[in-house]
Amino acid sequence: MNRQRMRTIVFWSTVVLSLLLMLLPVPDVLVAFKPYWPALVLIYWTLESVDYVKLGTAFAIGLAADVIDGFLLGDQALRLAVVAFLVIRFRSRLRFFPMWQQSLAVLALLLNDRVIELALRSFSGFALPPLTFWGAPFVGAAVWPFVFLLLDDVRARLRAHEA
């Protein structure tokens, strides 16, 4: 199997895994603190391999997440496209940040995602969510180093396998 095909398989398998993690049941108390896995995976691949993630790819992943989640169609698609745009825009700076600064940048991206979600919910006529709505970005920023290291290890094993 050639390198490009193997990289594409790894990329899409991590995206599918993130969509499946989104469906993972958690107790009702912890639902508001569940990280937004597709955004974390998308941020990683946008930072490390911009060849795979374009705005259209992010939008398509978001549409798949909308279909899986069963919420407003296009909601997550728009949010992931905005996240991908911001990461692509600031990629040259973000890649060289130390891990703690990357976590703060991921926190800012995920908070921005929550603001967009809040705006979309208010335009759709939904009630304002409780304050725990803002907890997931902080959990996402806390798990970012682990997601980054895990996916980086997968990429390193792929490169070692190719050699």
C-alpha angles and dihedrals in degrees: 000000000000124000097250093052092048092050091049091050091050092048095050094042090056090048091051090047090052090051090050091049087055088062094049108124117237130177115279091249091059100042092096091052097051109121120241095248099185090056093049093050091044091051091051095050092044091053097044105032114018090177091080103042119063125154091264091053091050090049091050092049088050092051089051089050090050092052092047094044094044095222130124108325110245095019098107091031091062093042094050091046090054091048091049091048092052093047092047090048094052098028096115090059100037095053093064099044117112113254095262091053091047088053090053090048090050088050090054091048092049092046088051087051090053092050090053090047090050091051092049091048092050091049089050092053099250120145120257111272122239122267090263085073087083094055099081096068090056091050089047091053090048094053093041095093090053093047090047094049093045094050091042089054090051090052092047091051089049091052091047090050091051093052 
